[in-house]
Amino acid sequence: MSDSKEQKSNLKMEGEGSREGSRRFQDAQHEFAETGDIEGKAKEAARALDGDEAEDLEKARKVSAKGNAAD
């Protein structure tokens, strides 16, 4: 068995929409907004939009705007 399959999650099964997972995500987002390198990430995103991955990013943006799951 691979290492990733042997690791156990501390999260309980909560059905669709994990409250604990949502809380952790929200906490991480708030922390990043307060202490993260937002300007650096914005520059990184701008470079990506002008770089080799621009076409893939635009396709993903269009798919997500329609509310469809990406392939």
mmCIF file as Biopython writes it, N, C-alpha, C and O atoms, coordinates in Angstrom:
data_model
#
loop_
_atom_site.group_PDB
_atom_site.id
_atom_site.type_symbol
_atom_site.label_atom_id
_atom_site.label_alt_id
_atom_site.label_comp_id
_atom_site.label_asym_id
_atom_site.label_entity_id
_atom_site.label_seq_id
_atom_site.pdbx_PDB_ins_code
_atom_site.Cartn_x
_atom_site.Cartn_y
_atom_site.Cartn_z
_atom_site.occupancy
_atom_site.B_iso_or_equiv
_atom_site.auth_seq_id
_atom_site.auth_asym_id
_atom_site.pdbx_PDB_model_num
ATOM 1   N N  . MET A ? 1  ? 0.845   -1.178 0.000   1.0 0.0 1  A 1 
ATOM 2   C CA . MET A ? 1  ? 0.000   0.000  0.000   1.0 0.0 1  A 1 
ATOM 3   C C  . MET A ? 1  ? 0.885   1.235  0.000   1.0 0.0 1  A 1 
ATOM 4   O O  . MET A ? 1  ? 1.902   1.255  0.693   1.0 0.0 1  A 1 
ATOM 5   N N  . SER A ? 2  ? 0.522   2.279  -0.768  1.0 0.0 2  A 1 
ATOM 6   C CA . SER A ? 2  ? 1.338   3.486  -0.832  1.0 0.0 2  A 1 
ATOM 7   C C  . SER A ? 2  ? 1.173   4.317  0.435   1.0 0.0 2  A 1 
ATOM 8   O O  . SER A ? 2  ? 0.202   4.162  1.175   1.0 0.0 2  A 1 
ATOM 9   N N  . ASP A ? 3  ? 2.136   5.198  0.670   1.0 0.0 3  A 1 
ATOM 10  C CA . ASP A ? 3  ? 2.104   6.034  1.860   1.0 0.0 3  A 1 
ATOM 11  C C  . ASP A ? 3  ? 0.837   6.879  1.931   1.0 0.0 3  A 1 
ATOM 12  O O  . ASP A ? 3  ? 0.263   7.043  3.007   1.0 0.0 3  A 1 
ATOM 13  N N  . SER A ? 4  ? 0.398   7.413  0.800   1.0 0.0 4  A 1 
ATOM 14  C CA . SER A ? 4  ? -0.772  8.287  0.815   1.0 0.0 4  A 1 
ATOM 15  C C  . SER A ? 4  ? -2.034  7.544  1.242   1.0 0.0 4  A 1 
ATOM 16  O O  . SER A ? 4  ? -2.916  8.130  1.871   1.0 0.0 4  A 1 
ATOM 17  N N  . LYS A ? 5  ? -2.126  6.274  0.907   1.0 0.0 5  A 1 
ATOM 18  C CA . LYS A ? 5  ? -3.304  5.502  1.297   1.0 0.0 5  A 1 
ATOM 19  C C  . LYS A ? 5  ? -3.238  5.072  2.747   1.0 0.0 5  A 1 
ATOM 20  O O  . LYS A ? 5  ? -4.267  4.790  3.361   1.0 0.0 5  A 1 
ATOM 21  N N  . GLU A ? 6  ? -2.036  5.017  3.301   1.0 0.0 6  A 1 
ATOM 22  C CA . GLU A ? 6  ? -1.885  4.608  4.688   1.0 0.0 6  A 1 
ATOM 23  C C  . GLU A ? 6  ? -2.186  5.743  5.649   1.0 0.0 6  A 1 
ATOM 24  O O  . GLU A ? 6  ? -2.506  5.494  6.811   1.0 0.0 6  A 1 
ATOM 25  N N  . GLN A ? 7  ? -2.092  6.980  5.193   1.0 0.0 7  A 1 
ATOM 26  C CA . GLN A ? 7  ? -2.344  8.117  6.061   1.0 0.0 7  A 1 
ATOM 27  C C  . GLN A ? 7  ? -3.835  8.235  6.327   1.0 0.0 7  A 1 
ATOM 28  O O  . GLN A ? 7  ? -4.657  8.080  5.424   1.0 0.0 7  A 1 
ATOM 29  N N  . LYS A ? 8  ? -4.166  8.509  7.569   1.0 0.0 8  A 1 
ATOM 30  C CA . LYS A ? 8  ? -5.563  8.660  7.966   1.0 0.0 8  A 1 
ATOM 31  C C  . LYS A ? 8  ? -5.887  10.133 8.126   1.0 0.0 8  A 1 
ATOM 32  O O  . LYS A ? 8  ? -5.035  10.910 8.557   1.0 0.0 8  A 1 
ATOM 33  N N  . SER A ? 9  ? -7.080  10.521 7.791   1.0 0.0 9  A 1 
ATOM 34  C CA . SER A ? 9  ? -7.539  11.887 7.964   1.0 0.0 9  A 1 
ATOM 35  C C  . SER A ? 9  ? -8.097  12.054 9.365   1.0 0.0 9  A 1 
ATOM 36  O O  . SER A ? 9  ? -8.695  11.133 9.923   1.0 0.0 9  A 1 
ATOM 37  N N  . ASN A ? 10 ? -7.897  13.234 9.925   1.0 0.0 10 A 1 
ATOM 38  C CA . ASN A ? 10 ? -8.491  13.547 11.217  1.0 0.0 10 A 1 
ATOM 39  C C  . ASN A ? 10 ? -9.926  14.036 11.068  1.0 0.0 10 A 1 
ATOM 40  O O  . ASN A ? 10 ? -10.624 14.231 12.064  1.0 0.0 10 A 1 
ATOM 41  N N  . LEU A ? 11 ? -10.366 14.233 9.835   1.0 0.0 11 A 1 
ATOM 42  C CA . LEU A ? 11 ? -11.712 14.718 9.600   1.0 0.0 11 A 1 
ATOM 43  C C  . LEU A ? 11 ? -12.706 13.568 9.638   1.0 0.0 11 A 1 
ATOM 44  O O  . LEU A ? 11 ? -12.457 12.495 9.089   1.0 0.0 11 A 1 
ATOM 45  N N  . LYS A ? 12 ? -13.834 13.806 10.293  1.0 0.0 12 A 1 
ATOM 46  C CA . LYS A ? 12 ? -14.904 12.811 10.310  1.0 0.0 12 A 1 
ATOM 47  C C  . LYS A ? 12 ? -15.711 12.945 9.023   1.0 0.0 12 A 1 
ATOM 48  O O  . LYS A ? 12 ? -15.792 14.026 8.439   1.0 0.0 12 A 1 
ATOM 49  N N  . MET A ? 13 ? -16.299 11.852 8.592   1.0 0.0 13 A 1 
ATOM 50  C CA . MET A ? 13 ? -17.185 11.905 7.441   1.0 0.0 13 A 1 
ATOM 51  C C  . MET A ? 13 ? -18.415 12.709 7.838   1.0 0.0 13 A 1 
ATOM 52  O O  . MET A ? 13 ? -19.100 12.371 8.803   1.0 0.0 13 A 1 
ATOM 53  N N  . GLU A ? 14 ? -18.690 13.765 7.098   1.0 0.0 14 A 1 
ATOM 54  C CA . GLU A ? 14 ? -19.819 14.631 7.411   1.0 0.0 14 A 1 
ATOM 55  C C  . GLU A ? 14 ? -20.821 14.683 6.274   1.0 0.0 14 A 1 
ATOM 56  O O  . GLU A ? 14 ? -21.745 15.495 6.296   1.0 0.0 14 A 1 
ATOM 57  N N  . GLY A ? 15 ? -20.650 13.839 5.299   1.0 0.0 15 A 1 
ATOM 58  C CA . GLY A ? 15 ? -21.526 13.907 4.148   1.0 0.0 15 A 1 
ATOM 59  C C  . GLY A ? 15 ? -21.043 14.980 3.198   1.0 0.0 15 A 1 
ATOM 60  O O  . GLY A ? 15 ? -19.885 15.395 3.255   1.0 0.0 15 A 1 
ATOM 61  N N  . GLU A ? 16 ? -21.920 15.427 2.334   1.0 0.0 16 A 1 
ATOM 62  C CA . GLU A ? 16 ? -21.537 16.443 1.363   1.0 0.0 16 A 1 
ATOM 63  C C  . GLU A ? 16 ? -21.387 17.788 2.070   1.0 0.0 16 A 1 
ATOM 64  O O  . GLU A ? 16 ? -22.317 18.264 2.720   1.0 0.0 16 A 1 
ATOM 65  N N  . GLY A ? 17 ? -20.217 18.390 1.938   1.0 0.0 17 A 1 
ATOM 66  C CA . GLY A ? 17 ? -19.967 19.674 2.593   1.0 0.0 17 A 1 
ATOM 67  C C  . GLY A ? 17 ? -19.454 19.480 4.002   1.0 0.0 17 A 1 
ATOM 68  O O  . GLY A ? 17 ? -20.247 19.362 4.936   1.0 0.0 17 A 1 
ATOM 69  N N  . SER A ? 18 ? -18.174 19.445 4.171   1.0 0.0 18 A 1 
ATOM 70  C CA . SER A ? 18 ? -17.562 19.233 5.475   1.0 0.0 18 A 1 
ATOM 71  C C  . SER A ? 18 ? -17.455 20.558 6.221   1.0 0.0 18 A 1 
ATOM 72  O O  . SER A ? 18 ? -16.776 21.476 5.761   1.0 0.0 18 A 1 
ATOM 73  N N  . ARG A ? 19 ? -18.116 20.663 7.357   1.0 0.0 19 A 1 
ATOM 74  C CA . ARG A ? 19 ? -18.033 21.893 8.157   1.0 0.0 19 A 1 
ATOM 75  C C  . ARG A ? 19 ? -16.612 22.118 8.647   1.0 0.0 19 A 1 
ATOM 76  O O  . ARG A ? 19 ? -16.118 23.246 8.627   1.0 0.0 19 A 1 
ATOM 77  N N  . GLU A ? 20 ? -15.957 21.064 9.084   1.0 0.0 20 A 1 
ATOM 78  C CA . GLU A ? 20 ? -14.570 21.191 9.568   1.0 0.0 20 A 1 
ATOM 79  C C  . GLU A ? 20 ? -13.638 21.576 8.425   1.0 0.0 20 A 1 
ATOM 80  O O  . GLU A ? 20 ? -12.780 22.443 8.593   1.0 0.0 20 A 1 
ATOM 81  N N  . GLY A ? 21 ? -13.796 20.952 7.281   1.0 0.0 21 A 1 
ATOM 82  C CA . GLY A ? 21 ? -12.981 21.303 6.122   1.0 0.0 21 A 1 
ATOM 83  C C  . GLY A ? 21 ? -13.225 22.736 5.680   1.0 0.0 21 A 1 
ATOM 84  O O  . GLY A ? 21 ? -12.287 23.451 5.327   1.0 0.0 21 A 1 
ATOM 85  N N  . SER A ? 22 ? -14.470 23.152 5.699   1.0 0.0 22 A 1 
ATOM 86  C CA . SER A ? 22 ? -14.804 24.532 5.339   1.0 0.0 22 A 1 
ATOM 87  C C  . SER A ? 22 ? -14.181 25.516 6.324   1.0 0.0 22 A 1 
ATOM 88  O O  . SER A ? 22 ? -13.668 26.560 5.920   1.0 0.0 22 A 1 
ATOM 89  N N  . ARG A ? 23 ? -14.224 25.190 7.598   1.0 0.0 23 A 1 
ATOM 90  C CA . ARG A ? 23 ? -13.644 26.064 8.612   1.0 0.0 23 A 1 
ATOM 91  C C  . ARG A ? 23 ? -12.143 26.193 8.416   1.0 0.0 23 A 1 
ATOM 92  O O  . ARG A ? 23 ? -11.595 27.293 8.493   1.0 0.0 23 A 1 
ATOM 93  N N  . ARG A ? 24 ? -11.479 25.074 8.162   1.0 0.0 24 A 1 
ATOM 94  C CA . ARG A ? 24 ? -10.029 25.110 7.949   1.0 0.0 24 A 1 
ATOM 95  C C  . ARG A ? 24 ? -9.675  25.938 6.713   1.0 0.0 24 A 1 
ATOM 96  O O  . ARG A ? 24 ? -8.729  26.726 6.736   1.0 0.0 24 A 1 
ATOM 97  N N  . PHE A ? 25 ? -10.433 25.755 5.644   1.0 0.0 25 A 1 
ATOM 98  C CA . PHE A ? 25 ? -10.195 26.518 4.427   1.0 0.0 25 A 1 
ATOM 99  C C  . PHE A ? 25 ? -10.386 28.005 4.699   1.0 0.0 25 A 1 
ATOM 100 O O  . PHE A ? 25 ? -9.547  28.823 4.321   1.0 0.0 25 A 1 
ATOM 101 N N  . GLN A ? 26 ? -11.486 28.354 5.353   1.0 0.0 26 A 1 
ATOM 102 C CA . GLN A ? 26 ? -11.777 29.755 5.658   1.0 0.0 26 A 1 
ATOM 103 C C  . GLN A ? 26 ? -10.681 30.363 6.530   1.0 0.0 26 A 1 
ATOM 104 O O  . GLN A ? 26 ? -10.245 31.486 6.280   1.0 0.0 26 A 1 
ATOM 105 N N  . ASP A ? 27 ? -10.234 29.635 7.545   1.0 0.0 27 A 1 
ATOM 106 C CA . ASP A ? 27 ? -9.149  30.120 8.411   1.0 0.0 27 A 1 
ATOM 107 C C  . ASP A ? 27 ? -7.873  30.363 7.609   1.0 0.0 27 A 1 
ATOM 108 O O  . ASP A ? 27 ? -7.197  31.373 7.805   1.0 0.0 27 A 1 
ATOM 109 N N  . ALA A ? 28 ? -7.547  29.450 6.719   1.0 0.0 28 A 1 
ATOM 110 C CA . ALA A ? 28 ? -6.338  29.595 5.903   1.0 0.0 28 A 1 
ATOM 111 C C  . ALA A ? 28 ? -6.459  30.798 4.979   1.0 0.0 28 A 1 
ATOM 112 O O  . ALA A ? 28 ? -5.481  31.518 4.773   1.0 0.0 28 A 1 
ATOM 113 N N  . GLN A ? 29 ? -7.638  31.027 4.421   1.0 0.0 29 A 1 
ATOM 114 C CA . GLN A ? 29 ? -7.845  32.174 3.542   1.0 0.0 29 A 1 
ATOM 115 C C  . GLN A ? 29 ? -7.689  33.491 4.296   1.0 0.0 29 A 1 
ATOM 116 O O  . GLN A ? 29 ? -7.079  34.436 3.797   1.0 0.0 29 A 1 
ATOM 117 N N  . HIS A ? 30 ? -8.245  33.539 5.498   1.0 0.0 30 A 1 
ATOM 118 C CA . HIS A ? 30 ? -8.118  34.755 6.310   1.0 0.0 30 A 1 
ATOM 119 C C  . HIS A ? 30 ? -6.661  35.007 6.689   1.0 0.0 30 A 1 
ATOM 120 O O  . HIS A ? 30 ? -6.190  36.144 6.643   1.0 0.0 30 A 1 
ATOM 121 N N  . GLU A ? 31 ? -5.957  33.956 7.061   1.0 0.0 31 A 1 
ATOM 122 C CA . GLU A ? 31 ? -4.553  34.114 7.429   1.0 0.0 31 A 1 
ATOM 123 C C  . GLU A ? 31 ? -3.727  34.598 6.237   1.0 0.0 31 A 1 
ATOM 124 O O  . GLU A ? 31 ? -2.884  35.483 6.380   1.0 0.0 31 A 1 
ATOM 125 N N  . PHE A ? 32 ? -3.973  34.015 5.064   1.0 0.0 32 A 1 
ATOM 126 C CA . PHE A ? 32 ? -3.240  34.452 3.879   1.0 0.0 32 A 1 
ATOM 127 C C  . PHE A ? 32 ? -3.526  35.916 3.573   1.0 0.0 32 A 1 
ATOM 128 O O  . PHE A ? 32 ? -2.614  36.672 3.240   1.0 0.0 32 A 1 
ATOM 129 N N  . ALA A ? 33 ? -4.791  36.319 3.684   1.0 0.0 33 A 1 
ATOM 130 C CA . ALA A ? 33 ? -5.154  37.715 3.410   1.0 0.0 33 A 1 
ATOM 131 C C  . ALA A ? 33 ? -4.457  38.668 4.365   1.0 0.0 33 A 1 
ATOM 132 O O  . ALA A ? 33 ? -4.125  39.794 3.995   1.0 0.0 33 A 1 
ATOM 133 N N  . GLU A ? 34 ? -4.235  38.219 5.593   1.0 0.0 34 A 1 
ATOM 134 C CA . GLU A ? 34 ? -3.601  39.068 6.599   1.0 0.0 34 A 1 
ATOM 135 C C  . GLU A ? 34 ? -2.075  39.042 6.518   1.0 0.0 34 A 1 
ATOM 136 O O  . GLU A ? 34 ? -1.431  40.057 6.782   1.0 0.0 34 A 1 
ATOM 137 N N  . THR A ? 35 ? -1.491  37.908 6.161   1.0 0.0 35 A 1 
ATOM 138 C CA . THR A ? 35 ? -0.032  37.775 6.269   1.0 0.0 35 A 1 
ATOM 139 C C  . THR A ? 35 ? 0.654   37.310 4.993   1.0 0.0 35 A 1 
ATOM 140 O O  . THR A ? 35 ? 1.882   37.294 4.923   1.0 0.0 35 A 1 
ATOM 141 N N  . GLY A ? 36 ? -0.120  36.935 3.986   1.0 0.0 36 A 1 
ATOM 142 C CA . GLY A ? 36 ? 0.462   36.350 2.780   1.0 0.0 36 A 1 
ATOM 143 C C  . GLY A ? 36 ? 1.034   37.380 1.832   1.0 0.0 36 A 1 
ATOM 144 O O  . GLY A ? 36 ? 0.824   38.583 1.989   1.0 0.0 36 A 1 
ATOM 145 N N  . ASP A ? 37 ? 1.754   36.892 0.857   1.0 0.0 37 A 1 
ATOM 146 C CA . ASP A ? 37 ? 2.372   37.726 -0.170  1.0 0.0 37 A 1 
ATOM 147 C C  . ASP A ? 37 ? 1.364   37.947 -1.291  1.0 0.0 37 A 1 
ATOM 148 O O  . ASP A ? 37 ? 1.488   37.373 -2.373  1.0 0.0 37 A 1 
ATOM 149 N N  . ILE A ? 38 ? 0.380   38.771 -1.027  1.0 0.0 38 A 1 
ATOM 150 C CA . ILE A ? 38 ? -0.709  38.985 -1.980  1.0 0.0 38 A 1 
ATOM 151 C C  . ILE A ? 38 ? -0.192  39.635 -3.256  1.0 0.0 38 A 1 
ATOM 152 O O  . ILE A ? 38 ? -0.557  39.217 -4.355  1.0 0.0 38 A 1 
ATOM 153 N N  . GLU A ? 39 ? 0.648   40.647 -3.122  1.0 0.0 39 A 1 
ATOM 154 C CA . GLU A ? 39 ? 1.185   41.327 -4.301  1.0 0.0 39 A 1 
ATOM 155 C C  . GLU A ? 39 ? 2.013   40.355 -5.152  1.0 0.0 39 A 1 
ATOM 156 O O  . GLU A ? 39 ? 1.917   40.367 -6.379  1.0 0.0 39 A 1 
ATOM 157 N N  . GLY A ? 40 ? 2.811   39.529 -4.507  1.0 0.0 40 A 1 
ATOM 158 C CA . GLY A ? 40 ? 3.614   38.549 -5.236  1.0 0.0 40 A 1 
ATOM 159 C C  . GLY A ? 40 ? 2.742   37.543 -5.970  1.0 0.0 40 A 1 
ATOM 160 O O  . GLY A ? 40 ? 3.037   37.180 -7.108  1.0 0.0 40 A 1 
ATOM 161 N N  . LYS A ? 41 ? 1.668   37.089 -5.328  1.0 0.0 41 A 1 
ATOM 162 C CA . LYS A ? 41 ? 0.753   36.139 -5.962  1.0 0.0 41 A 1 
ATOM 163 C C  . LYS A ? 41 ? 0.004   36.788 -7.135  1.0 0.0 41 A 1 
ATOM 164 O O  . LYS A ? 41 ? -0.266  36.135 -8.143  1.0 0.0 41 A 1 
ATOM 165 N N  . ALA A ? 42 ? -0.327  38.079 -6.994  1.0 0.0 42 A 1 
ATOM 166 C CA . ALA A ? 42 ? -0.988  38.791 -8.091  1.0 0.0 42 A 1 
ATOM 167 C C  . ALA A ? 42 ? -0.059  38.887 -9.296  1.0 0.0 42 A 1 
ATOM 168 O O  . ALA A ? 42 ? -0.495  38.701 -10.432 1.0 0.0 42 A 1 
ATOM 169 N N  . LYS A ? 43 ? 1.220   39.177 -9.053  1.0 0.0 43 A 1 
ATOM 170 C CA . LYS A ? 43 ? 2.193   39.242 -10.143 1.0 0.0 43 A 1 
ATOM 171 C C  . LYS A ? 43 ? 2.381   37.868 -10.786 1.0 0.0 43 A 1 
ATOM 172 O O  . LYS A ? 43 ? 2.498   37.756 -12.006 1.0 0.0 43 A 1 
ATOM 173 N N  . GLU A ? 44 ? 2.410   36.836 -9.961  1.0 0.0 44 A 1 
ATOM 174 C CA . GLU A ? 44 ? 2.543   35.464 -10.468 1.0 0.0 44 A 1 
ATOM 175 C C  . GLU A ? 44 ? 1.351   35.108 -11.364 1.0 0.0 44 A 1 
ATOM 176 O O  . GLU A ? 44 ? 1.520   34.491 -12.416 1.0 0.0 44 A 1 
ATOM 177 N N  . ALA A ? 45 ? 0.156   35.501 -10.941 1.0 0.0 45 A 1 
ATOM 178 C CA . ALA A ? 45 ? -1.045  35.230 -11.736 1.0 0.0 45 A 1 
ATOM 179 C C  . ALA A ? 45 ? -1.003  35.995 -13.051 1.0 0.0 45 A 1 
ATOM 180 O O  . ALA A ? 45 ? -1.366  35.458 -14.098 1.0 0.0 45 A 1 
ATOM 181 N N  . ALA A ? 46 ? -0.565  37.233 -13.000 1.0 0.0 46 A 1 
ATOM 182 C CA . ALA A ? 46 ? -0.473  38.034 -14.227 1.0 0.0 46 A 1 
ATOM 183 C C  . ALA A ? 46 ? 0.507   37.412 -15.214 1.0 0.0 46 A 1 
ATOM 184 O O  . ALA A ? 46 ? 0.245   37.379 -16.416 1.0 0.0 46 A 1 
ATOM 185 N N  . ARG A ? 47 ? 1.639   36.917 -14.708 1.0 0.0 47 A 1 
ATOM 186 C CA . ARG A ? 47 ? 2.610   36.251 -15.593 1.0 0.0 47 A 1 
ATOM 187 C C  . ARG A ? 47 ? 2.002   34.992 -16.200 1.0 0.0 47 A 1 
ATOM 188 O O  . ARG A ? 47 ? 2.228   34.692 -17.372 1.0 0.0 47 A 1 
ATOM 189 N N  . ALA A ? 48 ? 1.230   34.255 -15.403 1.0 0.0 48 A 1 
ATOM 190 C CA . ALA A ? 48 ? 0.602   33.031 -15.913 1.0 0.0 48 A 1 
ATOM 191 C C  . ALA A ? 48 ? -0.387  33.355 -17.029 1.0 0.0 48 A 1 
ATOM 192 O O  . ALA A ? 48 ? -0.483  32.620 -18.012 1.0 0.0 48 A 1 
ATOM 193 N N  . LEU A ? 49 ? -1.121  34.456 -16.876 1.0 0.0 49 A 1 
ATOM 194 C CA . LEU A ? 49 ? -2.088  34.845 -17.905 1.0 0.0 49 A 1 
ATOM 195 C C  . LEU A ? 49 ? -1.417  35.254 -19.207 1.0 0.0 49 A 1 
ATOM 196 O O  . LEU A ? 49 ? -2.021  35.167 -20.277 1.0 0.0 49 A 1 
ATOM 197 N N  . ASP A ? 50 ? -0.181  35.695 -19.119 1.0 0.0 50 A 1 
ATOM 198 C CA . ASP A ? 50 ? 0.567   36.097 -20.313 1.0 0.0 50 A 1 
ATOM 199 C C  . ASP A ? 50 ? 1.501   34.993 -20.816 1.0 0.0 50 A 1 
ATOM 200 O O  . ASP A ? 50 ? 2.137   35.147 -21.858 1.0 0.0 50 A 1 
ATOM 201 N N  . GLY A ? 51 ? 1.584   33.886 -20.083 1.0 0.0 51 A 1 
ATOM 202 C CA . GLY A ? 51 ? 2.542   32.842 -20.418 1.0 0.0 51 A 1 
ATOM 203 C C  . GLY A ? 51 ? 1.942   31.662 -21.148 1.0 0.0 51 A 1 
ATOM 204 O O  . GLY A ? 51 ? 0.871   31.748 -21.748 1.0 0.0 51 A 1 
ATOM 205 N N  . ASP A ? 52 ? 2.665   30.552 -21.078 1.0 0.0 52 A 1 
ATOM 206 C CA . ASP A ? 52 ? 2.305   29.326 -21.790 1.0 0.0 52 A 1 
ATOM 207 C C  . ASP A ? 52 ? 0.958   28.744 -21.358 1.0 0.0 52 A 1 
ATOM 208 O O  . ASP A ? 52 ? 0.282   28.085 -22.148 1.0 0.0 52 A 1 
ATOM 209 N N  . GLU A ? 53 ? 0.574   28.983 -20.121 1.0 0.0 53 A 1 
ATOM 210 C CA . GLU A ? 53 ? -0.665  28.380 -19.629 1.0 0.0 53 A 1 
ATOM 211 C C  . GLU A ? 53 ? -1.892  29.267 -19.834 1.0 0.0 53 A 1 
ATOM 212 O O  . GLU A ? 53 ? -2.972  28.941 -19.342 1.0 0.0 53 A 1 
ATOM 213 N N  . ALA A ? 54 ? -1.748  30.370 -20.545 1.0 0.0 54 A 1 
ATOM 214 C CA . ALA A ? 54 ? -2.850  31.319 -20.740 1.0 0.0 54 A 1 
ATOM 215 C C  . ALA A ? 54 ? -4.078  30.659 -21.365 1.0 0.0 54 A 1 
ATOM 216 O O  . ALA A ? 54 ? -5.201  30.892 -20.919 1.0 0.0 54 A 1 
ATOM 217 N N  . GLU A ? 55 ? -3.873  29.847 -22.381 1.0 0.0 55 A 1 
ATOM 218 C CA . GLU A ? 55 ? -4.997  29.207 -23.062 1.0 0.0 55 A 1 
ATOM 219 C C  . GLU A ? 55 ? -5.755  28.267 -22.123 1.0 0.0 55 A 1 
ATOM 220 O O  . GLU A ? 55 ? -6.986  28.274 -22.096 1.0 0.0 55 A 1 
ATOM 221 N N  . ASP A ? 56 ? -5.023  27.460 -21.357 1.0 0.0 56 A 1 
ATOM 222 C CA . ASP A ? 56 ? -5.661  26.542 -20.405 1.0 0.0 56 A 1 
ATOM 223 C C  . ASP A ? 56 ? -6.402  27.303 -19.311 1.0 0.0 56 A 1 
ATOM 224 O O  . ASP A ? 56 ? -7.494  26.905 -18.905 1.0 0.0 56 A 1 
ATOM 225 N N  . LEU A ? 57 ? -5.808  28.398 -18.832 1.0 0.0 57 A 1 
ATOM 226 C CA . LEU A ? 57 ? -6.460  29.198 -17.795 1.0 0.0 57 A 1 
ATOM 227 C C  . LEU A ? 57 ? -7.752  29.819 -18.315 1.0 0.0 57 A 1 
ATOM 228 O O  . LEU A ? 57 ? -8.747  29.869 -17.591 1.0 0.0 57 A 1 
ATOM 229 N N  . GLU A ? 58 ? -7.748  30.286 -19.544 1.0 0.0 58 A 1 
ATOM 230 C CA . GLU A ? 58 ? -8.955  30.879 -20.130 1.0 0.0 58 A 1 
ATOM 231 C C  . GLU A ? 58 ? -10.043 29.830 -20.300 1.0 0.0 58 A 1 
ATOM 232 O O  . GLU A ? 58 ? -11.215 30.106 -20.041 1.0 0.0 58 A 1 
ATOM 233 N N  . LYS A ? 59 ? -9.670  28.631 -20.731 1.0 0.0 59 A 1 
ATOM 234 C CA . LYS A ? 59 ? -10.657 27.547 -20.853 1.0 0.0 59 A 1 
ATOM 235 C C  . LYS A ? 59 ? -11.267 27.226 -19.490 1.0 0.0 59 A 1 
ATOM 236 O O  . LYS A ? 59 ? -12.481 27.061 -19.372 1.0 0.0 59 A 1 
ATOM 237 N N  . ALA A ? 60 ? -10.429 27.138 -18.470 1.0 0.0 60 A 1 
ATOM 238 C CA . ALA A ? 60 ? -10.916 26.844 -17.117 1.0 0.0 60 A 1 
ATOM 239 C C  . ALA A ? 60 ? -11.829 27.954 -16.613 1.0 0.0 60 A 1 
ATOM 240 O O  . ALA A ? 60 ? -12.835 27.682 -15.957 1.0 0.0 60 A 1 
ATOM 241 N N  . ARG A ? 61 ? -11.480 29.211 -16.917 1.0 0.0 61 A 1 
ATOM 242 C CA . ARG A ? 61 ? -12.312 30.336 -16.492 1.0 0.0 61 A 1 
ATOM 243 C C  . ARG A ? 61 ? -13.694 30.242 -17.134 1.0 0.0 61 A 1 
ATOM 244 O O  . ARG A ? 61 ? -14.704 30.458 -16.463 1.0 0.0 61 A 1 
ATOM 245 N N  . LYS A ? 62 ? -13.748 29.925 -18.422 1.0 0.0 62 A 1 
ATOM 246 C CA . LYS A ? 62 ? -15.020 29.832 -19.126 1.0 0.0 62 A 1 
ATOM 247 C C  . LYS A ? 62 ? -15.869 28.692 -18.577 1.0 0.0 62 A 1 
ATOM 248 O O  . LYS A ? 62 ? -17.077 28.844 -18.397 1.0 0.0 62 A 1 
ATOM 249 N N  . VAL A ? 63 ? -15.242 27.561 -18.314 1.0 0.0 63 A 1 
ATOM 250 C CA . VAL A ? 63 ? -15.975 26.414 -17.773 1.0 0.0 63 A 1 
ATOM 251 C C  . VAL A ? 63 ? -16.543 26.746 -16.391 1.0 0.0 63 A 1 
ATOM 252 O O  . VAL A ? 63 ? -17.707 26.461 -16.107 1.0 0.0 63 A 1 
ATOM 253 N N  . SER A ? 64 ? -15.724 27.342 -15.544 1.0 0.0 64 A 1 
ATOM 254 C CA . SER A ? 64 ? -16.194 27.647 -14.195 1.0 0.0 64 A 1 
ATOM 255 C C  . SER A ? 64 ? -17.254 28.741 -14.204 1.0 0.0 64 A 1 
ATOM 256 O O  . SER A ? 64 ? -18.126 28.752 -13.336 1.0 0.0 64 A 1 
ATOM 257 N N  . ALA A ? 65 ? -17.200 29.656 -15.158 1.0 0.0 65 A 1 
ATOM 258 C CA . ALA A ? 65 ? -18.212 30.700 -15.259 1.0 0.0 65 A 1 
ATOM 259 C C  . ALA A ? 65 ? -19.583 30.113 -15.595 1.0 0.0 65 A 1 
ATOM 260 O O  . ALA A ? 65 ? -20.618 30.671 -15.230 1.0 0.0 65 A 1 
ATOM 261 N N  . LYS A ? 66 ? -19.572 28.983 -16.296 1.0 0.0 66 A 1 
ATOM 262 C CA . LYS A ? 66 ? -20.833 28.309 -16.641 1.0 0.0 66 A 1 
ATOM 263 C C  . LYS A ? 66 ? -21.317 27.428 -15.512 1.0 0.0 66 A 1 
ATOM 264 O O  . LYS A ? 66 ? -22.453 26.956 -15.541 1.0 0.0 66 A 1 
ATOM 265 N N  . GLY A ? 67 ? -20.470 27.196 -14.509 1.0 0.0 67 A 1 
ATOM 266 C CA . GLY A ? 67 ? -20.855 26.342 -13.393 1.0 0.0 67 A 1 
ATOM 267 C C  . GLY A ? 67 ? -20.625 24.871 -13.646 1.0 0.0 67 A 1 
ATOM 268 O O  . GLY A ? 67 ? -21.145 24.027 -12.916 1.0 0.0 67 A 1 
ATOM 269 N N  . ASN A ? 68 ? -19.852 24.550 -14.671 1.0 0.0 68 A 1 
ATOM 270 C CA . ASN A ? 68 ? -19.567 23.152 -15.010 1.0 0.0 68 A 1 
ATOM 271 C C  . ASN A ? 68 ? -18.266 22.713 -14.369 1.0 0.0 68 A 1 
ATOM 272 O O  . ASN A ? 68 ? -17.370 23.530 -14.154 1.0 0.0 68 A 1 
ATOM 273 N N  . ALA A ? 69 ? -18.157 21.456 -14.068 1.0 0.0 69 A 1 
ATOM 274 C CA . ALA A ? 69 ? -16.917 20.899 -13.553 1.0 0.0 69 A 1 
ATOM 275 C C  . ALA A ? 69 ? -15.917 20.773 -14.683 1.0 0.0 69 A 1 
ATOM 276 O O  . ALA A ? 69 ? -16.277 20.425 -15.807 1.0 0.0 69 A 1 
ATOM 277 N N  . ALA A ? 70 ? -14.659 21.058 -14.380 1.0 0.0 70 A 1 
ATOM 278 C CA . ALA A ? 70 ? -13.602 20.914 -15.393 1.0 0.0 70 A 1 
ATOM 279 C C  . ALA A ? 70 ? -13.324 19.440 -15.619 1.0 0.0 70 A 1 
ATOM 280 O O  . ALA A ? 70 ? -13.476 18.619 -14.714 1.0 0.0 70 A 1 
ATOM 281 N N  . ASP A ? 71 ? -12.916 19.115 -16.833 1.0 0.0 71 A 1 
ATOM 282 C CA . ASP A ? 71 ? -12.573 17.712 -17.171 1.0 0.0 71 A 1 
ATOM 283 C C  . ASP A ? 71 ? -11.255 17.330 -16.578 1.0 0.0 71 A 1 
ATOM 284 O O  . ASP A ? 71 ? -10.804 16.198 -16.753 1.0 0.0 71 A 1 
#
